[in-house]
């Protein structure tokens, strides 16, 4: 879809083919089937489309393939960086929905389409069609259902961390099914000196460890990049942080009234080790056993019960 933002880098302004112009005259740049998925947000993690899995797996073959996370500026910059690394032969753009986004899905899908076009022009890697994945039921089980009690036990709001773990983990079953060995994400430890709770070092370490336990690498090529000007060199000027992406209704809920992160390091480490990692490992292992979908809420509940037993003992 043609970008309507005059500040968008030229390469983000996807060429307006006759088909795209037809879509725009219909008032929406999203194909009907994709729009149906994004509006309904069905269970779409494993076993949802065997034909799609077969096509992607056939394209992967014995090539070095990774799922590329697509959201906003940082994920696009991560994709460009990974493509230049020489580590991959094939990238599969993926979009994962949660239960709390709002905004224009056209923008996210345009980011994916424009990035794919740029990578194809560079001829550094092959790029497949964008795949949409997600499970609000999974998101609810790990990020919402026990959030009140977890916040009481650990002293901070845990939802955003669980959400970031979810968007990485939600790609693992599809990666395994298609032969991809990595997920590429735009996580950064520092944003021009500003920290985010869900991107602190213990969190990134845990995300990486959970996926590694499942045989999938979490590649975060921007992890140590702090300078936003360097990002502009990658994606082009005029793309502000948090611009051209979906927003979340719970954004920043872990900060106090002055905007500071209140979580203590020990509390954070305990939450990650006692609840987050065990809950996600149990769910991902359930997929390996063939549960599609698993009983997300029961598995998260078992992890929470273990937290209570540990803390009461």
PyMOL commands that set and color helices and strands:
alter all, ss='L'
color gray80, all
select helices_A, chain A and resi 10-12+18-25+32-40+50-60+73-84+105-122+136-144+147-154+159-169+172-178+197-199+201-213+228-235+265-288+296-312
alter helices_A, ss='H'
color red, helices_A
select strands_A, chain A and resi 65-69+90-97+101-102+126-127+131-134+182-184+217-219+247-248
alter strands_A, ss='S'
color yellow, strands_A
deselect
rebuild
show_as cartoon
